Amino acid sequence: KNQVEQSPQSLIILEGKNCTLQCNYTVSPFSNLRWYKQDTGRGPVSLTIMTFSENTKSNGRYTATLDADTKQSSLHITASQLSDSASYICVVSSDTGGFKTIFGAGTRLFVKA
Amino acid sequence: EAGVAQSPRYKIIEKRQSVAFWCNPISGHATLYWYQQILGQGPKLLIQFQNNGVVDDSQLPKDRFSAERLKGVDSTLKIQPAKLEDSAVYLCASSRGGGARRGEQYFGPGTRLTVT
């Protein structure tokens, strides 16, 4: 069964600290993996996208890694800011003739001053 | 380019009433998606259109939910009659597709539905 599991479910950190969010998937065949940021009351916005051959991708203070062998990805946030408080959703796409996307439940990040 | 537009942003109805949501995708995007997002969960795909044809509606509760995409542009999602468990945010997304970025979706702000 195609699944995307994210951990932790929620996380509280102090402003300026770093954090790492995890995503494990069982989706096959793999096409690409994306991390989205979803602010409260808004739709998700794409942060990074990685295909099978890419193992790291950065977008400012956000760095995503992908290990296609172990089917794991992480999103590292450096020097967190209050505006980083949001849900971070891992999304894995599978191309089986009919293209499908499987969403994780998200990690809710709270950055405190 | 303009983003995905949705309306209304908020809607409160009583159970057994009907409600409709509207979505205008990014110009040129052939694929349109409707998702249901319950509080604390990731989005769940309800229906996917390619132009004006349905690609995937396997998780759409067809006894009460319906969607259409006339002329392959705007789309409406309807719930009739609504149940308490339909309270959620309804997200619309669109994508152009192609190559490694195939399937990258751009989301609208969502419609928050409360059924009382």
Chai-1 contact restraints between the chains, C-beta under 6 A:
chainA,res_idxA,chainB,res_idxB,connection_type,confidence,min_distance_angstrom,max_distance_angstrom,comment,restraint_id
A,R42,B,P109,contact,1.0,0.0,6.0,A-B,restraint_1
A,G43,B,L91,contact,1.0,0.0,6.0,A-B,restraint_2
A,G43,B,F107,contact,1.0,0.0,6.0,A-B,restraint_3
A,G43,B,G108,contact,1.0,0.0,6.0,A-B,restraint_4
A,G43,B,P109,contact,1.0,0.0,6.0,A-B,restraint_5
A,G43,B,G110,contact,1.0,0.0,6.0,A-B,restraint_6
A,P44,B,F107,contact,1.0,0.0,6.0,A-B,restraint_7
A,T51,B,A100,contact,1.0,0.0,6.0,A-B,restraint_8
A,I89,B,G42,contact,1.0,0.0,6.0,A-B,restraint_9
A,S93,B,G103,contact,1.0,0.0,6.0,A-B,restraint_10
A,F99,B,G103,contact,1.0,0.0,6.0,A-B,restraint_11
A,T101,B,G103,contact,1.0,0.0,6.0,A-B,restraint_12
A,F103,B,G42,contact,1.0,0.0,6.0,A-B,restraint_13
A,F103,B,P43,contact,1.0,0.0,6.0,A-B,restraint_14
A,G104,B,G42,contact,1.0,0.0,6.0,A-B,restraint_15
A,A105,B,Q41,contact,1.0,0.0,6.0,A-B,restraint_16
A,A105,B,G42,contact,1.0,0.0,6.0,A-B,restraint_17
A,G106,B,G42,contact,1.0,0.0,6.0,A-B,restraint_18
